[in-house]
Amino acid sequence: MVQGYSGHTKYSGGLDVARKIIKADGIRGLYRGFGLSVVTYSPSSAVWWASYGSSQRYIWRLLDQGGKYDEVAPSVPKIMLVQAAGGIIAGATASCITTPLDTIKTR
């Protein structure tokens, strides 16, 4: 993220980065910030999965498919569309809720 700024080490690729981190800080250096990442990404994942399931149920209700098991199953394209819409809604919801945590972690 800071490549090119005056006084910062330049790297020649991912392996070079890993090599220099291990040389300077050992294997533990590769895990610097791990705790903060867990604190940030765990709530994001939890919100995403909860939102994904809920949004799909809501969309199926809007499409009048919720709970009608005796009728013909929906088509594959329709299922994919509902899943995609559910994913978009879940991603937007998780981002709106957890972006402040990510901003704090980054700064």
N, C-alpha and C positions, 0 to 999 in steps of 0.2 A: 504494500500500500504506500510505502514511503520511498520507493525506488526513484532515483533521479533527484531527490532533494539533496542539497549540499550537506556533506558530512555523513551520509548514510551509505551502508554497504550496498554494492550492486551485486546482484545474483545472476548467474547464467542459466537458470532453470530450477525446476523443483528439486532435483537431486542435490544441486549445489546448496540450496536453502537448507535442506535436511542435514547435509554434511556439516555446514557451518553452525547450525543450531546445536547439533550433537557435540561438536567440538567445543563450543562455548559453554553449554549448559548441561550436557549429557542427555540421556533419553528423556529425563523429566522435562527438559526444555520443550520437547514436542507437545507436551500436555499442558503448557502454561495457558491459563485461562479456561481450562476444562470445566471447572466448577461453575464459573459464570455462564458458560455456554449451556450447561445442563439446566441451570436456573432459568435461562432465557427460553431454550427450545422445548423443554418439557411442557410448560404451560401452553406454548404455541401448538404443539402436537395434540395435547388434550383438547384444546378448543377446536382445532381443525377437525378431529375425528367426531366430536360431539356435534359440531355444526354440519358435518357431511351427512351423518345419518338423519339428523332432524330435517335438513333441507330437502333431502330426497323424499322423506315421508310427506312433507308439505307439498312438494311438486307433484307427487303421485295423487294426493288428494285433489289438487287443482285440476289435474287431468282426469279426475273421476276414476282412478284405478286403485284407490286405497281400500283394501279389504274385499274386493270382489273376486274371490277365488274360483267361483264356479264359471266364470267367463273365460274366453280365450286369453292366453298369455299375451302380454304386449310384445311387439316386434323388437328385434335386436337393435335396429337403429333408434327406436324410441327409448329403449333401456339405456343405450349409450348416451343419448342426448340428456336424459335425466341425470345420469352419473356425471357427465361433464358439467352440467349446470350446478349440480350439488357440489362438485369440486371447486368451481369458481366462487360460489357463495361461501363455502367453507374457508377458502383461502382469503377472501376479502374480510370475513369475520375475524379469523385468527390474526390477520395483519393489523386490523384496526384495534384489536384488544391488546396485542403483545408488542407492537412497535415501540411503545415507550420503554419497555424492558430492553429491547435490542439497542435503542439509542443510548440508554444508560450503560449497557455493557460495552458498546463501541467507544464511548467517550471515556 
